[in-house]
């Protein structure tokens, strides 16, 4: 598994665990810390998704360039 995908999956798993924690009855200071950690993990996930979106866009552009070269009459 690629390292960036592992980071994404790890961060997402931790984020899901934090959501469950926040849904339970916890002290406000603990909830605030969990929320802050959730924001940090969300940023990691978003950065990974943006990077993958960029890679996909490049692949699509490459494919479009190839198909433009082929003309069917």
Buried (B, 14 or more C-beta within 10 A) or exposed (E): EEEEEEBBEEBBEBBEEBEEBEEEEEEEEEBEEBEEBBEEBBEBBEBBEEEEEEEEEEEEEEEEEEEEEEEEE
